Every structure is written in structure tokens, then in C-alpha cells.
Amino acid sequence: MLITQLRNATILLEFKHAGRPVGLLVDPMLAARGTLPALRYLGVQRQRNPVVELPEASGDLLGRVTHALITHCQKGHFDHLDRAGKQFLRERQIPVICMPHDAAYLAQRGLAVQPLAGDGRQAFCLGGHITPMACRHGLGWVARFMEHGHGYLLELPGEPSVYLAGDTVLTPTVRGCLERLQPDVAVLPAGGARFDLGGEILMDAAEVAEAALLMRGEVVVNHLEALDHCPTTRAEVRALAQRGRWAHRLWVPEDGESRVYRVGPVTA
């Protein structure tokens, strides 16, 4: 499987199904730099989002997209599906795989929706199985205002199992997936996102380090250095991994960077 980081939580998974190439685009935020609202209103960190452009290779990468997978998209979560992302999916009539909760919302926006059956391990339209995993997008009072969504465990024939955590803090559900199911690859958010008030609504570097010690597989970290309310840096995550002696299992991709994962040892 070829995994490419585009920006923030937007990644592309490429593999084959029934002999044909598949490009599975996860949570497309495709807007140009600075064209979306700020998520912080106080202090020097406030900027319009996203704070970086898409990588130069994004046009070629998006040209390989055949399907999309959405973790959450309502309550103004433009960093996982923005207007540009909706337009891209709508114009190309890309099949959009989502939870039943999001199906009507996405269909009303002209997208070609393919809802999953709900919670629980189930057959996946692209082969193998998919298991939705509930997210917790923050704790305490701020969580009442968030769209919590789902992550997904993908088990595809001939490919490493991949856990896409979605936007979440380190919950018992996330711990259980990593510890019991032991995915070959886990894609975890580490931005440490928070608003001007309230606690973190996303794992930070410390929680990702804790999560990494629950599993034996490879760790891919994203949701970094693209939004004004995500202070964690790539350097922080790499430094913690070095100190924790799991850096050999870590990939913190730059935007536009790709890596091949196979069943067995990773290939950079």
C-alpha cells in the first residue's frame, strides 16, 4: 500500500482491488492557503486556515483518486471536508464512503454517497473488511460542540492492516484497537488542537507516544502544521519517539511525501 500525506488529515491510500488501482482519499481539505476561517481568536497564533498550501504534486495525486472515505464532516469541520473538497468529489462523482449518520448530509451536497452498514466489522466495497471505530473529539464541556465521528480499521487482501484514527483523543476505544487488534499501520493525529477556551480536542505528541507503546506496528502521524489551532510540530513528535525508542516505527511525513507499506517490514 502506498500512503501519501497531502496536508493536515488528508491522505491518499493506493492499492489494488480486483486487479484495478484504487486511490482512496481520506478527509479532503483542498482549499488554498488562507481561504478558510481562523480557529483561534486570541493571541499571536491566530491565522486564517489552512496555514500552508497543498503540495506541488497534489494535482497528480488527486488525479489518481477513485474513492473517498470520510471520518466526520458536520458541525463546521471544514478541516476534514471543505467546500473545495466537496466540489472535487461532486464534479468527478467520486464514490464517498461514510457512516450512515453523514449520508444524508453528504447526499444533499450532491455527493455520490456509499454509506457503511453502521458499527461493527463488515465487508468493504474495496475488498476485505472495514471496522468503524468511534472517535472522541475532545473531553469535557468543549466536547459537546464537536462532531465526534469515526475512525476505521481497514483489512484488505494482501495489504497491511491500517487503522485510521480520525480526530480523537486517546480513548479506551482507541487503546483497545491498538492493543487488541494490533494494526500493522496506525495513522494518528498529533496536532494537540485546542480553541481559545477548553482542553485539547485531539491527541498531542505525548498521547501519540503513549499510543505507540500499545502496538508493535508502524505509526504514521499527521494533522500537523496546517491549522492555526494545532500547535504540535513534527520535530516534537520525532523527538519524543527518539526518547521513547520507537522512532524506528515512526513516520512523520512532510506534505506530499509518500511511503510504501507491505505485509512485513516497512519500505521507505
C-alpha positions in Angstrom: 0.0 0.0 0.0 1.2 3.4 -0.9 0.3 6.1 1.6 0.8 9.8 0.7 0.3 12.7 3.1 -1.3 15.7 1.3 -1.9 18.1 4.2 -3.4 18.0 7.7 -5.6 14.9 7.9 -5.9 14.5 4.1 -4.1 11.4 2.9 -4.3 9.1 -0.1 -4.1 5.3 0.2 -3.3 3.5 -3.0 -3.7 -0.3 -3.5 -5.4 -2.7 -5.9 -8.8 -4.3 -5.8 -9.8 -6.9 -8.3 -6.7 -6.1 -10.3 -7.6 -2.4 -10.7 -5.8 0.5 -9.0 -7.7 2.2 -6.1 -6.9 5.7 -4.8 -8.8 6.2 -1.5 -8.8 9.8 -0.5 -9.4 10.4 3.2 -10.9 13.6 4.5 -10.2 16.0 1.7 -9.4 19.6 2.8 -8.4 21.1 -0.6 -8.7 24.8 -0.1 -5.9 27.3 -0.9 -3.9 28.7 1.9 -5.6 31.3 4.0 -9.1 30.9 2.4 -10.8 29.3 5.4 -11.6 31.0 8.8 -9.2 31.1 11.7 -9.9 28.7 14.6 -8.1 30.8 17.2 -9.2 34.3 18.0 -6.9 35.4 20.7 -3.1 35.7 20.7 -0.4 35.6 18.1 -1.2 32.1 16.9 -4.4 33.3 15.1 -4.1 32.9 11.3 -6.6 32.1 8.5 -6.6 28.5 7.5 -5.0 26.4 6.1 -1.7 27.9 7.0 0.1 26.1 4.2 -0.6 25.3 0.6 -1.2 21.9 -0.8 2.0 20.3 -2.0 3.0 20.9 -5.6 2.3 17.3 -6.6 -1.3 17.4 -5.3 -2.8 17.7 -8.9 -1.2 14.4 -9.9 -2.2 12.8 -6.7 -5.8 13.9 -6.9 -5.9 12.6 -10.4 -5.4 9.1 -9.0 -8.4 9.3 -6.7 -11.1 6.7 -7.3 -12.9 6.7 -3.9 -13.2 8.9 -0.8 -13.5 8.0 2.9 -14.9 10.5 5.4 -14.4 10.3 9.2 -16.6 13.3 10.1 -17.9 16.3 8.3 -20.7 18.1 10.1 -20.8 21.0 12.6 -18.3 23.1 10.6 -15.4 20.6 10.5 -14.0 22.1 7.3 -10.6 20.7 8.1 -11.9 17.2 7.0 -14.2 18.2 4.2 -14.2 21.7 3.0 -16.0 23.4 0.1 -13.2 22.7 -2.3 -13.2 19.0 -1.3 -16.9 18.8 -1.8 -16.6 20.4 -5.3 -13.8 18.0 -6.2 -15.8 14.9 -5.2 -19.0 16.2 -6.7 -17.6 17.2 -10.1 -15.8 13.8 -10.5 -18.7 11.9 -8.9 -16.2 10.1 -6.7 -17.9 7.4 -4.6 -17.9 8.7 -1.0 -17.8 6.1 1.8 -19.1 7.3 5.1 -21.1 6.4 8.2 -24.9 6.4 7.9 -25.0 9.4 10.2 -23.3 11.5 7.5 -25.0 10.0 4.4 -28.0 12.4 4.1 -25.8 15.5 4.8 -23.3 14.5 2.0 -26.1 13.5 -0.5 -27.7 16.9 0.0 -24.5 18.4 -1.3 -24.6 16.3 -4.5 -22.0 13.7 -3.5 -22.2 10.0 -4.6 -22.6 8.5 -1.2 -21.9 4.9 -0.3 -22.8 4.6 3.4 -21.4 1.8 5.5 -23.8 -0.6 7.4 -23.1 1.1 10.7 -20.8 0.0 13.6 -19.1 -3.4 13.6 -16.7 -5.2 11.3 -18.2 -5.6 7.8 -17.4 -6.4 4.2 -15.7 -3.4 2.4 -16.7 -2.4 -1.1 -13.0 -2.3 -2.0 -12.2 -5.8 -0.7 -11.6 -7.3 2.7 -13.3 -5.7 5.7 -13.7 -2.3 7.4 -14.4 -1.7 11.1 -15.6 1.7 12.2 -14.2 2.9 15.5 -15.9 5.6 17.4 -13.9 8.8 18.0 -13.9 11.2 20.9 -13.1 14.7 19.6 -12.3 16.2 23.0 -13.3 15.8 26.6 -15.3 17.9 29.0 -17.7 20.8 28.0 -16.0 21.5 24.7 -16.8 18.0 23.5 -20.5 19.0 23.4 -19.8 21.3 20.5 -17.8 18.8 18.5 -18.6 16.3 15.8 -17.0 13.1 17.1 -17.2 10.8 14.0 -15.4 7.5 13.4 -12.0 6.2 12.6 -11.7 3.0 10.6 -9.7 -0.2 10.6 -9.1 -1.4 7.1 -8.2 -5.1 6.5 -7.6 -5.5 2.8 -6.4 -8.7 1.0 -2.6 -8.8 0.5 -2.2 -5.4 2.3 -1.1 -4.4 5.8 -4.0 -3.6 8.1 -4.4 0.1 8.5 -6.1 2.0 11.4 -7.2 5.5 10.5 -7.9 7.0 13.9 -9.8 10.1 12.8 -10.0 13.1 15.0 -9.8 11.8 18.6 -8.1 11.9 21.9 -6.6 8.7 23.3 -9.8 6.9 24.5 -10.4 3.3 25.7 -11.7 2.6 22.2 -8.5 3.8 20.5 -6.4 2.0 23.1 -8.4 -1.2 22.5 -7.9 -1.0 18.8 -4.2 -0.6 19.1 -3.6 -3.1 21.9 -6.0 -5.9 21.0 -6.2 -5.6 17.2 -2.6 -4.7 16.6 -2.9 -2.9 13.2 0.2 -3.1 11.0 0.0 0.6 10.4 -1.8 3.3 12.6 -2.4 6.8 11.2 -2.8 9.0 14.3 -3.5 12.7 14.7 -1.0 14.6 16.9 -1.8 18.3 16.4 -2.9 18.9 20.0 -5.7 21.0 18.7 -7.4 23.4 21.1 -9.5 26.5 20.9 -9.1 29.6 23.0 -11.1 28.0 25.8 -11.3 24.4 26.9 -8.9 21.5 26.7 -7.4 19.6 23.8 -9.7 18.1 21.2 -7.0 16.0 19.6 -4.1 13.8 20.6 -0.8 15.7 21.1 2.7 14.4 20.8 2.6 12.9 24.4 -0.6 11.0 23.7 0.7 9.7 20.4 3.8 8.5 22.2 1.6 6.7 24.7 -0.5 5.2 21.9 2.7 4.0 20.1 3.7 1.9 23.0 0.4 -0.1 22.9 1.2 -1.6 19.5 4.0 -3.3 17.6 3.3 -1.9 14.2 4.2 1.2 12.3 3.0 4.7 13.4 2.1 7.4 10.9 1.5 10.8 12.4 -0.4 13.7 10.7 -2.7 16.6 11.5 0.4 18.8 11.9 1.5 22.3 11.0 -1.5 23.0 8.8 -4.1 24.7 11.1 -3.8 27.6 13.5 -5.2 25.7 16.4 -2.8 22.8 16.2 0.5 23.8 18.0 2.3 20.4 17.9 5.2 20.3 15.5 6.7 17.4 13.5 10.0 18.0 15.4 8.3 17.5 18.8 6.8 14.1 17.7 10.2 12.9 16.3 12.0 14.0 19.5 9.6 12.1 21.7 9.9 9.0 19.6 13.7 9.1 19.8 13.5 9.4 23.6 10.9 6.6 23.8 12.9 4.3 21.5 10.1 3.8 19.0 11.5 6.2 16.3 12.3 3.1 14.1 8.5 2.6 13.8 7.6 6.2 13.2 6.9 8.2 10.0 6.1 11.8 10.3 5.5 12.7 6.7 6.0 16.1 5.1 3.2 17.2 2.9 3.4 15.5 -0.4 5.6 12.7 0.9 4.8 9.0 0.2 5.8 5.7 1.7 5.1 2.1 0.7 3.8 -0.3 3.4 3.8 -4.0 2.8 2.8 -7.0 4.9 6.0 -7.3 6.8 8.9 -4.8 7.1 8.3 -1.3 6.0 9.9 0.1 2.9 10.8 3.8 2.8 
